[in-house]
C-alpha cells in the first residue's frame, strides 16, 4: 500500500514538472511565431488559447477517442465471464473502482488501460489474448493494466499525449506559416535569426516531446510489472504471459497507431531492429521485463 501511495505522489509531482516544461515550450513557440509576424503578444495569446482548447477537448473526450480509434467495444459479463471475474477480483485487491471491460476483435496478443482516473477507467484486451492465455497469465496482464490505473499512470500518459499533441500542432502551424504565410518582409539579420530559430524549434520540439513521452512510457512499464507481481503474488504468471506475447507470430494490432501505441502492454506493431526504431521505442525490451519478473 505504501508503494501505491508513493507512486501516486511521484506521478503528481512529475505531472507538475511535465506541465511546467511544456507550458514554457509552448510559450517559446508562441513567442517565436509572434515575432515572425511582428507581434509577440499575438503569438503568445494564440499558442496558449490553442493549447487550452486542445487540452480540454482531449482530456474530457480522450478516453472515448482512444477506445474509438482502437476499435474497442464494451462487453457484458455474460459474454466473457472469466474476464469480468478477473477484473473485479483485481480491482478489489487494488482497492479501486471496477474498470469497464472492453475487447478488440484481433488475433494479436495485447492489452491496455485508459481513462483519466480510477473512477473513469477501462481495461481493453484483444480476443487473441483471451483465447491464448491461461487463467494465471491473464491475471498477470490484467494486474499490469490495473496497476496503471491504480497509480494514475493512465492520467499521466494521457497528459503526455495531450501536451505532445499541442506542441506538434503549434510547431506544424509555424512551419506552414513560414512556407505559405505572410512572413516578415524586412530582411535584416534579426529577422533571419528569428526565422531560423523558429524553424529549428518547429522541427526539433515535436521530436523532443515524443522522446519524453516514450521515455516516460518505458519506465511506467517496468513499474506496472512490479506492481502486478505484488497484486497477484505470482510474478511467474505475468512473465509467462509476456513470453507468449513475445512469441506472437503476428503482433500487429490492426487499428493501433502511433498515438495509442505507448498504451499497450507490448508494442502493437511489427518488431523492427533499426537504431531509430530502438530510439523511439514505446516499450522496454520484453526480455528485460521477463528477467526482472523471474528474479522476484
C-alpha positions as CSV (number, residue, x, y, z in Angstrom):
1,X,0.0,0.0,0.0
2,X,2.9,2.4,0.8
3,X,4.3,1.6,-2.7
4,X,1.0,2.6,-4.2
5,X,0.7,6.0,-2.4
6,X,4.3,6.7,-3.1
7,X,3.8,6.1,-6.9
8,X,0.7,8.3,-6.9
9,X,2.6,11.1,-5.2
10,X,5.5,10.8,-7.6
11,X,3.1,10.9,-10.6
12,X,1.5,14.1,-9.3
13,X,4.9,15.7,-8.8
14,X,6.1,14.6,-12.3
15,X,2.8,15.8,-13.8
16,X,3.5,19.3,-12.4
17,X,7.0,19.3,-13.8
18,X,5.8,18.0,-17.1
19,X,3.1,20.6,-17.4
20,X,5.5,23.4,-16.5
21,X,8.1,22.2,-19.1
22,X,5.5,22.1,-21.8
23,X,3.9,25.4,-20.9
24,X,7.4,27.0,-21.2
25,X,7.9,25.2,-24.5
26,X,4.5,26.3,-25.8
27,X,5.2,29.9,-24.7
28,X,8.6,29.9,-26.5
29,X,7.0,28.5,-29.7
30,X,4.2,31.1,-29.5
31,X,6.7,33.9,-28.9
32,X,8.7,32.9,-32.0
33,X,5.5,32.6,-34.0
34,X,4.5,36.1,-32.9
35,X,7.9,37.6,-33.7
36,X,7.8,36.2,-37.2
37,X,4.7,38.3,-37.7
38,X,6.0,41.4,-35.7
39,X,3.5,40.7,-32.8
40,X,4.9,38.9,-29.8
41,X,1.7,39.3,-27.8
42,X,-0.4,37.8,-30.6
43,X,1.8,34.8,-30.8
44,X,1.7,34.1,-27.0
45,X,-2.0,34.5,-26.8
46,X,-2.6,32.3,-29.9
47,X,-0.4,29.5,-28.6
48,X,-2.0,29.5,-25.1
49,X,-5.6,29.6,-26.4
50,X,-4.8,26.8,-28.8
51,X,-3.2,24.7,-26.1
52,X,-6.1,25.3,-23.7
53,X,-8.8,24.4,-26.2
54,X,-7.0,21.3,-27.5
55,X,-6.2,20.1,-23.9
56,X,-9.8,20.5,-22.7
57,X,-11.1,18.5,-25.7
58,X,-8.6,15.7,-25.4
59,X,-8.7,15.5,-21.6
60,X,-12.5,15.3,-21.5
61,X,-13.0,13.1,-24.6
62,X,-9.6,11.4,-24.8
63,X,-10.8,8.2,-23.3
64,X,-13.7,7.8,-25.8
65,X,-11.4,8.9,-28.7
66,X,-8.8,6.2,-27.8
67,X,-11.4,3.5,-27.4
68,X,-13.0,4.5,-30.7
69,X,-9.6,4.7,-32.6
70,X,-8.7,1.2,-31.3
71,X,-11.9,-0.4,-32.4
72,X,-12.7,-1.4,-28.9
73,X,-16.2,-2.3,-27.8
74,X,-17.6,-2.7,-24.2
75,X,-18.6,-6.2,-23.3
76,X,-21.1,-7.6,-20.9
77,X,-20.4,-10.1,-18.1
78,X,-22.3,-13.0,-19.9
79,X,-20.0,-12.7,-22.9
80,X,-16.7,-13.1,-21.1
81,X,-17.4,-14.0,-17.5
82,X,-13.7,-15.1,-16.8
83,X,-12.5,-11.6,-18.0
84,X,-15.1,-9.9,-15.7
85,X,-14.2,-12.0,-12.7
86,X,-10.5,-11.3,-13.2
87,X,-11.1,-7.6,-13.5
88,X,-13.4,-7.5,-10.5
89,X,-11.1,-9.5,-8.3
90,X,-8.0,-7.5,-9.0
91,X,-9.8,-4.2,-8.7
92,X,-10.9,-5.3,-5.2
93,X,-7.3,-6.3,-4.4
94,X,-6.1,-2.9,-5.7
95,X,-8.7,-1.0,-3.7
96,X,-10.2,0.9,-6.7
97,X,-13.4,1.1,-8.6
98,X,-14.0,-1.8,-11.1
99,X,-12.9,-0.5,-14.6
100,X,-15.2,-1.2,-17.6
101,X,-14.1,-4.1,-19.7
102,X,-13.6,-3.8,-23.5
103,X,-12.3,-6.1,-26.2
104,X,-10.7,-5.6,-29.6
105,X,-11.5,-8.3,-32.2
106,X,-7.9,-9.1,-33.1
107,X,-5.7,-12.2,-33.1
108,X,-2.7,-10.3,-31.7
109,X,-1.9,-10.8,-28.0
110,X,-2.2,-7.3,-26.4
111,X,-4.0,-5.2,-23.8
112,X,-4.1,-1.6,-22.5
113,X,-5.7,0.6,-19.9
114,X,-7.1,4.1,-20.5
115,X,-9.0,6.8,-18.7
116,X,-8.4,9.9,-16.6
117,X,-8.7,8.4,-13.1
118,X,-9.7,5.1,-11.5
119,X,-13.4,6.1,-11.4
120,X,-13.4,6.7,-15.2
121,X,-11.1,3.9,-16.5
122,X,-11.3,1.0,-18.9
123,X,-9.3,-2.1,-19.5
124,X,-9.0,-3.3,-23.1
125,X,-7.9,-6.8,-24.2
126,X,-7.7,-8.4,-27.6
127,X,-9.6,-11.6,-28.3
128,X,-6.3,-13.2,-29.2
129,X,-5.1,-12.6,-25.7
130,X,-8.3,-14.1,-24.1
131,X,-8.0,-17.2,-26.3
132,X,-4.3,-18.0,-25.8
133,X,-3.6,-17.1,-22.2
134,X,-4.4,-19.3,-19.2
135,X,-6.0,-18.0,-16.0
136,X,-2.8,-17.1,-14.2
137,X,-1.3,-15.4,-17.3
138,X,-4.5,-13.4,-17.9
139,X,-4.4,-12.3,-14.2
140,X,-0.9,-11.1,-14.7
141,X,-1.8,-9.0,-17.7
142,X,-4.9,-7.6,-16.1
143,X,-2.9,-6.8,-12.9
144,X,-0.4,-4.9,-15.0
145,X,-3.1,-2.8,-16.5
146,X,-4.8,-2.4,-13.1
147,X,-1.5,-1.0,-11.8
148,X,-1.5,1.7,-14.5
149,X,-5.0,2.7,-13.3
150,X,-4.2,2.4,-9.6
151,X,-1.0,4.6,-9.9
152,X,-2.7,7.2,-12.1
153,X,-0.4,6.3,-14.9
154,X,-3.4,6.5,-17.2
155,X,-3.9,10.2,-16.4
156,X,-0.2,10.9,-16.7
157,X,0.1,9.1,-20.0
158,X,-2.9,10.9,-21.4
159,X,-1.4,14.2,-20.2
160,X,1.7,13.5,-22.2
161,X,-0.3,12.7,-25.3
162,X,-2.2,16.0,-24.9
163,X,0.9,18.1,-24.4
164,X,3.0,16.5,-27.1
165,X,-0.1,16.9,-29.4
166,X,-0.3,20.6,-28.6
167,X,3.4,21.2,-29.2
168,X,3.2,19.3,-32.5
169,X,0.2,21.3,-33.6
170,X,1.8,24.7,-32.9
171,X,5.1,23.6,-34.5
172,X,3.2,22.4,-37.6
173,X,1.4,25.7,-37.7
174,X,4.7,27.6,-37.6
175,X,6.2,25.5,-40.4
176,X,3.1,26.0,-42.6
177,X,3.1,29.7,-41.9
178,X,6.7,30.0,-42.9
179,X,6.2,28.1,-46.1
180,X,2.8,29.5,-47.2
181,X,2.0,32.5,-45.0
182,X,2.9,36.2,-44.9
183,X,6.4,36.4,-43.3
184,X,8.2,39.4,-42.1
185,X,9.2,41.5,-45.1
186,X,12.3,43.1,-43.7
187,X,15.5,41.2,-44.5
188,X,17.6,42.3,-41.5
189,X,19.8,40.0,-39.5
190,X,17.3,40.0,-36.7
191,X,14.6,38.7,-39.0
192,X,16.7,35.9,-40.4
193,X,17.8,34.8,-36.8
194,X,14.1,34.7,-35.7
195,X,13.1,32.7,-38.7
196,X,16.0,30.2,-38.3
197,X,15.2,29.8,-34.5
198,X,11.5,29.3,-35.3
199,X,12.2,26.7,-37.9
200,X,14.6,24.8,-35.6
201,X,12.1,24.8,-32.8
202,X,9.3,23.8,-35.1
203,X,11.3,20.8,-36.3
204,X,13.0,19.7,-33.1
205,X,10.3,20.3,-30.5
206,X,7.9,17.6,-31.6
207,X,10.8,15.1,-31.7
208,X,11.9,16.1,-28.1
209,X,8.3,15.8,-27.0
210,X,7.9,12.3,-28.4
211,X,11.2,11.2,-26.9
212,X,10.0,12.4,-23.5
213,X,6.7,10.6,-23.9
214,X,8.4,7.4,-24.9
215,X,10.9,7.6,-22.0
216,X,8.1,8.0,-19.6
217,X,6.2,5.1,-21.1
218,X,9.1,2.7,-20.9
219,X,9.7,3.5,-17.2
220,X,6.0,3.1,-16.4
221,X,6.0,-0.4,-17.9
222,X,8.7,-1.7,-15.5
223,X,6.8,-0.2,-12.5
224,X,3.5,-1.7,-13.6
225,X,5.1,-5.1,-14.0
226,X,6.4,-4.9,-10.4
227,X,3.1,-3.8,-9.1
228,X,1.3,-6.5,-11.0
229,X,3.5,-9.1,-9.3
230,X,2.5,-7.6,-5.9
231,X,-1.2,-7.6,-6.7
232,X,-1.2,-11.3,-7.9
233,X,1.5,-12.5,-5.6
234,X,2.6,-14.6,-8.6
235,X,5.2,-12.8,-10.9
236,X,5.6,-16.0,-12.9
237,X,2.1,-15.5,-14.3
238,X,2.9,-12.2,-16.0
239,X,6.4,-13.5,-17.0
240,X,4.7,-16.4,-18.8
241,X,2.2,-14.1,-20.5
242,X,5.0,-11.8,-21.7
243,X,6.8,-14.9,-23.2
244,X,3.6,-15.8,-25.2
245,X,3.2,-12.1,-26.3
246,X,6.9,-12.1,-27.3
247,X,6.4,-15.2,-29.4
248,X,3.3,-14.0,-31.1
249,X,3.9,-14.6,-34.8
250,X,1.6,-11.7,-35.8
251,X,1.8,-9.0,-33.1
252,X,0.2,-6.3,-35.3
253,X,-3.0,-4.8,-33.8
254,X,-4.8,-3.6,-36.9
255,X,-6.3,-0.4,-35.5
256,X,-3.3,0.6,-33.4
257,X,-1.5,3.8,-34.3
258,X,1.4,6.0,-33.1
259,X,-0.9,8.0,-30.8
260,X,-2.0,4.9,-28.9
261,X,1.0,2.6,-29.2
262,X,2.5,3.5,-25.8
263,X,-0.7,2.5,-24.0
264,X,-0.4,-1.2,-24.9
265,X,1.4,-3.8,-22.7
266,X,3.7,-4.6,-25.7
267,X,4.3,-2.7,-28.9
268,X,1.3,-3.3,-31.2
269,X,3.5,-3.0,-34.4
270,X,5.7,-5.5,-36.1
271,X,9.1,-5.5,-34.5
272,X,11.9,-3.5,-36.1
273,X,15.6,-3.7,-35.2
274,X,16.9,-0.4,-36.6
275,X,18.6,2.2,-34.5
276,X,15.8,4.7,-35.0
277,X,13.2,2.1,-34.0
278,X,15.0,1.5,-30.7
279,X,15.4,5.2,-30.0
280,X,11.7,5.8,-30.5
281,X,10.5,2.5,-28.9
282,X,7.5,2.9,-26.7
283,X,8.3,-0.1,-24.5
284,X,11.4,-1.5,-22.8
285,X,12.9,-4.8,-24.2
286,X,10.4,-7.6,-23.3
287,X,13.4,-9.9,-22.4
288,X,14.4,-7.4,-19.7
289,X,10.9,-7.3,-18.3
290,X,10.7,-11.1,-18.2
291,X,14.1,-11.3,-16.5
292,X,13.1,-8.8,-13.8
293,X,9.9,-10.7,-13.1
294,X,11.8,-14.0,-12.8
295,X,14.2,-12.5,-10.3
296,X,11.4,-11.5,-7.9
